[in-house]
């Protein structure tokens, strides 16, 4: 079989405007990012609030091997198969992170003839949502550092700053560092810090769990960034930067519409890790996909004991969603590993 990228390059895909028409969206409803990607603003999505929900199909897996278990391939293949049967079906999936994309797992757009398109954009930068989250995260970090170095009226203890830095890359050498060198006028107050991958940021989890901008703002304001000298928590709201952070996230809160290789619509939105956060696509994407299609397929990150359990314990509780069926992926490779044969 041809490599994934050659299959994608040879695919006869449609302009995203044609894909949008399948779920009741017009050209004027879309914010285009080229021919094959478009964001759907929240005010447009709210038009669908009165629609009846479709059926929700949740894809999970047994504990995965290092290479993953093929949940995304299964999700996309199931979507394409139902499309071939004439069903009005849609996907709701997470956005890939550059860290795993350049690591052992690779991209997260499926494989073979079960792919979402365009893989080279979705796997790399896409519409900039992850970068927006990283910028908002680092803005808050800068506010914390500046506050500590400029008289520190809140009395933040530099040794108890819990809000670190973020970048969307595997850079293990930056996980534990010392910042603030050079004196107060040049570098601030020295203390230990470090970088986390952007999709592990609390802001990414909040983005994926927020219902709208008001909900996003409220959740951001409650984030704890550190503790005072007398061990009292300091929240992001106390640093007066929530408005600026929301402004940075104003486009990132809208889901992006793409397509499978066979022309089924797919929302790609949210990228929280399942081992650190809840590991599912945004509730905005899943909620409105259910309003637009008769069947919606989504997946949980890693396995049932991580993204699967958190989908039921967190996402379903917040949204009231109840999957109509769950699909469990169990590969021969994983069964061999768990059986002690690999």
Buried (B, 14 or more C-beta within 10 A) or exposed (E): EEEBEEBBEEBEBBBBBEBBBBBEBEEEBBBEBEEBBBBBBBEBBEEBEEEEBBBBBBBBBBBBBEEBBBBBBBBBBBBBBBBEEEBBBBBBBBBBBBBBBBEEBBBBBBBBBBBBBBBEBBBEBBBBBBBBBBBBBBBBBBBBBEBBBEEBEBEBBBEBBBBBBBBBBBEEEBEEEEBBEEEEEEEBBBBEBEBBBBBBBBBBBBBBBBBEEEBBBEBBBEBEBBBBEEEEBBBBBBBEBBEEBBEBBEBBBBBBBBBBBBBBBBBBBBBBBBEBBBBBBBBBBBBBBBBBBBBBBBBBBBBBEBBBBBBBEBBBEBBEBEBEEBBBBBBEBBEEBEEEEE
